[in-house]
Amino acid sequence: MALFVAGLNHRTAPVAVREQLAVEDDKLRELIRDVQATGAMREAVVISTCNRVEVYGVADAPGEARAVVFRRLCQHRGLDPALIEAHVYTHLDDEAVRHAFRVASSLDSMMVGEPQILGQVKDAFALAQACETVGPTLHTLFSQAFAVAKKVRTDTDIARHAVSVSFAAVELAKKIFAGLAGRAVLLVGAGKMSELAAKHLVDQGAFPIYVVNRTWARAQEMARALSGTAVPFDELDTALGSVDIVVTSTGAPEPVIRRDLVQRVMHGRRGRALFFIDIAVPRDVEETVETLADVYCYDIDDLQQVVDANLRERAREAQRAEGLVEREVAKFAARLRDVEVVPTIVSLRERLESIRVAELRRALARVPEAPPETREAMEALSSAIVNKILHAPITKLRESGRAGAGRSWTTLVQELFGLGRTP
């Protein structure tokens, strides 16, 4: 039986191909059961996200199993398998283990370090368990993949650095205010990116939220989405005086927040800092505003510089994570190889033990008058002989398993000792 993974992802297939193969959960359940019914695989887990469709399986003939899976998947989606074939990759044994660990740890993601993929893999695993297509090999593989992903996040900073403009703004705000709990936020304009930044701020404890927009209905709509309060546009100066963080994204052709307005507002703030996140292009905040005391202003280019620096830092942390994954792959591969020879070791021990017990019984039957100490001595002697006979073949089986030659040696031992036949 071989462990394999076959699939396509954002590196091997364009979105136009990936979206044709993506499978919803209800259809995924049907597909898994359909594939299992073919008998091509003993175990199966299917992962389907916007960036990947992958099948993890255990099969006697991985190539045949791969062909069956993607033929059935294409049938479900009404596609010609020939159009998909060029985009599909296959990894076997150690390479499949490495791939699973890298996927769960977000090292194979479009955005390295993103947290969503681990949840998606866990959901796919849970669905396969519900469909009863997970056996001992895939259970061990995915349990270890989850442990490796946790270790990568614990032992490296791969997920710590913001790699989106909106979240970079939140990181900067946290540095300026030493924490965001209870910090009031004002949204000026109703752009999608500013809304996302506001949601990140709220997640970090910022509150309350105010929304100013020239269109009153839009201000009310966004305020409801953020559990905030809409403020009329002509009360902008009052709102500026009462908040700590301002996120702007109006789409106006000229700045809507000018130096003279902010200067008046700052007089009444008595040294309280005011932080502007200007995500608009053209900019909403006049360039000279940042020269005022206690005013911090970052535009889209400033935020992008933070993102670029953080991406470089993530790349360095990803190298550390790759080393960690390699060590875990080696440990897992050794464990799998041990597992491969264990059934033969158990059978060998049981075979010789059954012979020992039977022969000891015959010998004792011929000397019924033997005292208890003699019987104990014969028991100990026979056990010692069996253990000495077992030592060499068991050692060789374990060594051959770790060296990747377990299958040939298990076959040899089974033949030599007649395992599977009645003593």
C-alpha positions as CSV (number, residue, x, y, z in Angstrom):
1,M,0.0,0.0,0.0
2,A,1.4,3.4,-1.0
3,L,0.5,6.9,0.4
4,F,0.0,9.5,-2.3
5,V,-1.4,13.0,-3.0
6,A,-2.6,14.1,-6.4
7,G,-4.0,17.5,-7.3
8,L,-3.6,21.0,-8.7
9,N,-3.1,24.3,-7.1
10,H,-2.4,28.0,-7.8
11,R,1.1,27.2,-8.9
12,T,0.1,24.6,-11.5
13,A,-3.3,25.8,-12.8
14,P,-4.8,29.2,-13.5
15,V,-8.0,30.2,-11.7
16,A,-10.1,29.5,-14.8
17,V,-9.1,25.8,-14.4
18,R,-9.3,25.7,-10.5
19,E,-12.8,27.2,-10.4
20,Q,-14.1,24.5,-12.7
21,L,-12.9,21.8,-10.4
22,A,-13.9,23.4,-7.1
23,V,-16.4,21.2,-5.3
24,E,-19.0,22.3,-2.6
25,D,-19.2,20.4,0.6
26,D,-22.5,18.6,-0.3
27,K,-21.0,17.4,-3.6
28,L,-17.7,16.6,-2.0
29,R,-19.4,14.1,0.3
30,E,-20.9,12.4,-2.7
31,L,-17.6,12.4,-4.6
32,I,-15.6,10.9,-1.8
33,R,-18.1,8.0,-1.4
34,D,-18.2,7.6,-5.2
35,V,-14.4,7.3,-5.4
36,Q,-14.3,4.9,-2.4
37,A,-16.9,2.7,-4.0
38,T,-14.6,2.1,-7.0
39,G,-12.2,0.2,-4.7
40,A,-9.2,2.0,-6.2
41,M,-8.3,3.4,-2.7
42,R,-8.3,2.1,0.8
43,E,-8.4,5.6,2.3
44,A,-9.2,9.0,0.9
45,V,-9.4,12.7,1.9
46,V,-10.3,15.4,-0.6
47,I,-9.4,19.1,-0.1
48,S,-11.2,21.6,-2.3
49,T,-10.5,25.4,-1.8
50,C,-10.2,28.4,-4.1
51,N,-6.5,27.7,-4.6
52,R,-6.3,23.9,-4.6
53,V,-8.1,20.6,-5.3
54,E,-6.2,17.7,-3.8
55,V,-6.8,14.0,-3.1
56,Y,-4.8,12.2,-0.4
57,G,-5.1,8.5,-0.6
58,V,-3.7,5.1,0.3
59,A,-3.7,2.6,-2.6
60,D,-2.1,-0.5,-4.1
61,A,-1.7,1.3,-7.4
62,P,-1.5,5.1,-6.9
63,G,-1.4,5.8,-10.6
64,E,-4.6,4.0,-11.2
65,A,-6.2,5.5,-8.1
66,R,-5.2,9.0,-9.3
67,A,-6.7,8.4,-12.7
68,V,-10.0,7.1,-11.2
69,V,-10.3,10.1,-8.8
70,F,-9.8,12.8,-11.4
71,R,-12.0,10.9,-13.9
72,R,-14.8,10.9,-11.4
73,L,-14.1,14.5,-10.4
74,C,-14.3,15.6,-14.0
75,Q,-17.6,13.6,-14.5
76,H,-19.1,15.4,-11.4
77,R,-18.1,18.8,-12.9
78,G,-18.8,17.9,-16.6
79,L,-15.2,18.4,-17.7
80,D,-12.9,16.7,-20.2
81,P,-10.1,15.0,-18.1
82,A,-7.7,15.7,-20.9
83,L,-8.0,19.4,-20.2
84,I,-7.0,18.9,-16.5
85,E,-4.2,16.3,-16.9
86,A,-1.4,18.8,-17.7
87,H,-2.1,20.7,-14.4
88,V,-2.1,17.7,-12.0
89,Y,0.9,16.8,-9.9
90,T,1.4,13.5,-7.9
91,H,3.6,12.9,-4.8
92,L,4.3,9.5,-3.3
93,D,5.3,8.4,0.2
94,D,7.8,10.8,1.8
95,E,7.0,13.5,-0.8
96,A,3.3,13.2,0.0
97,V,4.0,13.6,3.7
98,R,6.2,16.6,3.0
99,H,3.4,18.1,0.8
100,A,0.7,17.5,3.5
101,F,2.9,19.2,6.2
102,R,3.7,22.2,4.0
103,V,0.0,22.7,3.0
104,A,-1.2,22.5,6.6
105,S,1.6,24.9,7.7
106,S,0.7,27.4,5.0
107,L,4.1,27.1,3.3
108,D,2.4,26.1,0.0
109,S,-0.2,28.9,0.1
110,M,-0.4,31.8,-2.3
111,M,0.2,34.1,0.8
112,V,2.7,32.2,3.0
113,G,1.6,32.2,6.6
114,E,-2.1,32.8,6.1
115,P,-4.2,31.0,8.7
116,Q,-7.2,29.9,6.7
117,I,-5.7,26.9,5.0
118,L,-5.3,25.0,8.3
119,G,-9.0,25.3,9.0
120,Q,-9.9,24.2,5.5
121,V,-7.7,21.1,5.8
122,K,-9.2,20.2,9.2
123,D,-12.7,20.6,7.6
124,A,-11.8,18.3,4.7
125,F,-10.4,15.7,7.2
126,A,-13.5,15.9,9.3
127,L,-15.7,15.4,6.2
128,A,-13.7,12.3,5.2
129,Q,-14.0,10.9,8.7
130,A,-17.8,11.4,8.5
131,C,-17.7,9.5,5.2
132,E,-15.7,6.8,6.8
133,T,-12.9,7.0,4.3
134,V,-10.1,7.7,6.8
135,G,-8.0,4.7,7.9
136,P,-4.9,4.4,10.1
137,T,-2.5,5.9,7.6
138,L,-4.4,9.1,6.8
139,H,-5.4,9.5,10.4
140,T,-1.8,9.4,11.4
141,L,-0.7,11.7,8.5
142,F,-3.3,14.4,9.2
143,S,-3.0,14.3,12.9
144,Q,0.7,14.9,12.5
145,A,0.2,17.6,9.9
146,F,-1.9,19.5,12.3
147,A,0.7,19.2,15.0
148,V,3.4,20.3,12.6
149,A,1.3,23.4,11.6
150,K,0.9,24.3,15.2
151,K,4.7,23.9,15.8
152,V,5.5,26.1,12.8
153,R,3.2,28.9,14.2
154,T,4.6,28.5,17.7
155,D,8.3,28.2,16.8
156,T,8.5,30.8,14.0
157,D,7.0,34.2,13.3
158,I,5.7,33.2,9.9
159,A,2.2,34.5,10.7
160,R,3.1,37.5,12.8
161,H,3.9,40.2,10.2
162,A,1.0,41.9,8.4
163,V,0.9,41.3,4.7
164,S,-2.2,43.3,3.8
165,V,-2.5,47.1,3.6
166,S,-5.5,47.1,5.9
167,F,-3.8,45.0,8.6
168,A,-0.5,46.9,8.3
169,A,-2.5,50.0,9.2
170,V,-3.6,48.2,12.4
171,E,-0.1,47.2,13.3
172,L,1.1,50.8,13.0
173,A,-1.8,52.0,15.1
174,K,-1.0,49.5,17.8
175,K,2.6,50.7,17.9
176,I,1.5,54.4,18.3
177,F,-1.1,53.8,21.0
178,A,0.5,50.7,22.7
179,G,-2.8,48.8,22.3
180,L,-6.1,49.6,20.7
181,A,-8.6,48.6,23.4
182,G,-11.1,51.5,23.8
183,R,-9.6,53.6,21.0
184,A,-12.3,55.5,19.0
185,V,-12.2,55.2,15.2
186,L,-13.7,57.4,12.6
187,L,-14.2,56.2,9.0
188,V,-14.3,59.0,6.4
189,G,-15.7,57.6,3.2
190,A,-17.0,54.1,2.6
191,G,-14.4,52.2,0.6
192,K,-14.0,48.5,0.9
193,M,-10.4,48.7,2.1
194,S,-11.2,51.2,4.8
195,E,-14.1,49.0,5.9
196,L,-11.7,46.1,6.2
197,A,-9.2,48.2,8.2
198,A,-12.0,49.2,10.5
199,K,-13.0,45.6,11.0
200,H,-9.4,44.7,11.9
201,L,-9.3,47.6,14.4
202,V,-12.6,46.4,16.0
203,D,-11.1,42.9,16.3
204,Q,-8.2,44.4,18.2
205,G,-10.6,46.1,20.7
206,A,-11.1,49.5,19.1
207,F,-14.4,51.1,20.0
208,P,-16.6,53.1,19.4
209,I,-16.8,53.4,15.6
210,Y,-18.1,56.5,13.8
211,V,-18.8,56.7,10.0
212,V,-18.8,59.9,8.0
213,N,-19.9,59.8,4.3
214,R,-21.3,62.4,1.9
215,T,-24.1,59.9,1.1
216,W,-26.0,59.6,4.4
217,A,-27.6,56.2,3.5
218,R,-24.2,54.7,2.8
219,A,-22.9,56.1,6.1
220,Q,-25.8,54.4,7.9
221,E,-25.3,51.1,6.1
222,M,-21.6,50.9,7.0
223,A,-22.2,52.0,10.6
224,R,-24.7,49.1,11.0
225,A,-22.2,46.6,9.5
226,L,-19.6,47.8,12.1
227,S,-22.0,48.2,15.0
228,G,-21.0,51.9,14.9
229,T,-22.7,55.3,14.6
230,A,-23.3,57.4,11.4
231,V,-22.3,61.1,11.6
232,P,-23.4,63.8,9.2
233,F,-20.6,65.0,6.9
234,D,-20.9,68.6,8.1
235,E,-20.0,67.4,11.6
236,L,-16.6,66.1,10.5
237,D,-14.6,68.5,12.7
238,T,-16.5,67.5,15.8
239,A,-16.0,63.8,15.1
240,L,-12.2,64.4,14.5
241,G,-12.0,66.0,18.0
242,S,-13.4,62.9,19.8
243,V,-11.6,60.0,18.1
244,D,-8.1,58.5,18.1
245,I,-7.8,56.9,14.7
246,V,-9.1,58.2,11.4
247,V,-9.4,55.9,8.3
248,T,-10.1,57.7,5.1
249,S,-11.1,56.4,1.7
250,T,-13.5,58.8,-0.1
251,G,-12.5,58.8,-3.8
252,A,-12.6,62.6,-3.8
253,P,-10.4,64.3,-6.4
254,E,-8.9,66.6,-3.7
255,P,-8.1,66.3,0.0
256,V,-11.1,66.4,2.3
257,I,-9.0,66.8,5.5
258,R,-6.9,69.9,5.3
259,R,-4.2,71.2,7.6
260,D,-6.2,74.2,8.9
261,L,-9.1,71.8,10.0
262,V,-6.8,69.4,11.8
263,Q,-4.8,72.3,13.4
264,R,-8.1,73.7,14.9
265,V,-9.1,70.2,16.1
266,M,-5.7,69.5,17.7
267,H,-5.9,72.7,19.9
268,G,-8.8,71.2,21.7
269,R,-7.3,67.7,22.1
270,R,-4.6,68.8,24.7
271,G,-1.8,66.7,23.3
272,R,-3.9,63.6,22.6
273,A,-2.4,61.9,19.5
274,L,-4.4,61.6,16.3
275,F,-3.6,58.9,13.8
276,F,-4.6,59.1,10.1
277,I,-4.7,56.0,7.8
278,D,-5.2,57.5,4.4
279,I,-6.0,54.6,2.0
280,A,-7.5,56.8,-0.7
281,V,-5.9,57.5,-4.1
282,P,-5.8,60.5,-4.7
283,R,-5.1,61.1,-1.0
284,D,-7.8,62.4,1.3
285,V,-5.4,64.0,3.9
286,E,-3.5,67.0,2.9
287,E,0.3,66.3,2.8
288,T,1.3,69.0,5.3
289,V,-1.1,67.6,8.0
290,E,1.7,65.2,9.2
291,T,3.9,68.1,10.2
292,L,1.5,69.0,13.0
293,A,2.5,68.0,16.6
294,D,1.0,64.7,17.9
295,V,-0.4,63.9,14.4
296,Y,0.6,60.7,12.6
297,C,-0.3,60.2,9.0
298,Y,0.3,57.2,6.8
299,D,-0.8,56.9,3.1
300,I,-1.1,53.9,0.9
301,D,2.6,54.0,-0.1
302,D,3.7,54.1,3.5
303,L,1.5,51.1,4.3
304,Q,2.8,49.2,1.2
305,Q,6.4,49.7,2.4
306,V,5.4,48.1,5.7
307,V,3.7,45.2,3.8
308,D,6.8,44.7,1.6
309,A,9.1,44.7,4.6
310,N,6.9,42.2,6.4
311,L,6.8,39.9,3.3
312,R,10.6,39.8,3.4
313,E,10.4,38.9,7.0
314,R,7.8,36.2,6.4
315,A,10.1,34.8,3.7
316,R,12.9,34.5,6.2
317,E,10.6,32.9,8.7
318,A,9.4,30.5,6.0
319,Q,12.9,29.2,5.5
320,R,13.1,28.4,9.2
321,A,9.7,26.7,8.9
322,E,10.8,24.6,5.9
323,G,13.7,23.3,8.0
324,L,11.3,22.4,10.8
325,V,9.0,20.6,8.3
326,E,12.0,18.6,6.9
327,R,12.8,17.3,10.4
328,E,9.2,16.3,11.0
329,V,9.0,14.6,7.7
330,A,12.0,12.5,8.5
331,K,10.5,11.5,11.9
332,F,7.2,10.7,10.4
333,A,8.8,8.6,7.6
334,A,10.7,6.6,10.2
335,R,7.6,6.0,12.1
336,L,5.7,4.9,9.0
337,R,8.5,2.5,8.1
338,D,8.4,1.1,11.7
339,V,4.6,0.6,11.3
340,E,5.2,-1.2,8.0
341,V,7.2,-4.0,9.7
342,V,5.4,-4.2,13.0
343,P,2.7,-6.6,11.8
344,T,5.4,-9.1,10.6
345,I,7.3,-8.7,13.9
346,V,4.1,-9.4,15.9
347,S,3.2,-12.4,13.7
348,L,6.8,-13.8,14.0
349,R,6.7,-13.4,17.8
350,E,3.2,-15.1,18.0
351,R,4.4,-17.9,15.7
352,L,7.4,-18.8,17.7
353,E,5.6,-18.3,21.0
354,S,2.9,-20.8,19.9
355,I,5.6,-23.3,18.9
356,R,7.3,-22.8,22.3
357,V,4.1,-23.3,24.3
358,A,3.1,-26.4,22.4
359,E,6.5,-28.1,22.7
360,L,6.8,-27.1,26.4
361,R,3.4,-28.7,27.0
362,R,4.5,-31.9,25.3
363,A,7.7,-32.0,27.3
364,L,6.0,-31.5,30.6
365,A,3.4,-34.1,29.8
366,R,6.2,-36.7,29.6
367,V,7.5,-35.8,33.1
368,P,4.2,-35.3,35.1
369,E,6.2,-35.8,38.4
370,A,8.4,-32.8,37.7
371,P,8.4,-30.4,40.7
372,P,7.3,-26.7,40.3
373,E,10.8,-25.4,40.2
374,T,11.7,-27.7,37.3
375,R,8.6,-26.6,35.4
376,E,9.5,-22.9,36.0
377,A,13.1,-23.6,34.8
378,M,11.8,-25.2,31.6
379,E,9.5,-22.2,31.1
380,A,12.3,-19.7,31.5
381,L,14.7,-21.7,29.3
382,S,12.2,-22.0,26.4
383,S,11.3,-18.3,26.6
384,A,15.0,-17.3,26.6
385,I,15.7,-19.5,23.5
386,V,12.8,-17.9,21.6
387,N,13.9,-14.4,22.5
388,K,17.4,-15.1,21.3
389,I,16.1,-16.5,18.0
390,L,13.8,-13.5,17.6
391,H,16.5,-10.9,18.3
392,A,18.3,-11.0,14.9
393,P,15.3,-11.1,12.6
394,I,13.4,-8.4,14.5
395,T,16.5,-6.2,14.5
396,K,16.9,-6.7,10.8
397,L,13.3,-6.0,10.1
398,R,13.4,-2.7,12.0
399,E,16.7,-1.6,10.3
400,S,15.4,-2.5,6.9
401,G,12.1,-0.6,7.5
402,R,14.1,2.6,8.5
403,A,16.3,2.1,5.4
404,G,13.2,1.9,3.1
405,A,13.6,-1.8,2.4
406,G,10.9,-3.1,4.8
407,R,8.7,-4.7,2.2
408,S,11.3,-7.0,0.8
409,W,12.5,-8.1,4.2
410,T,9.0,-8.7,5.6
411,T,8.2,-10.9,2.6
412,L,11.5,-12.9,3.2
413,V,10.8,-13.3,7.0
414,Q,7.2,-14.4,6.3
415,E,8.4,-17.1,3.9
416,L,11.3,-18.3,6.1
417,F,9.1,-18.7,9.2
418,G,5.9,-19.8,7.4
419,L,3.9,-16.8,8.8
420,G,0.3,-17.0,7.9
421,R,0.3,-20.9,8.0
422,T,-0.8,-23.1,10.8
423,P,2.2,-24.3,13.0
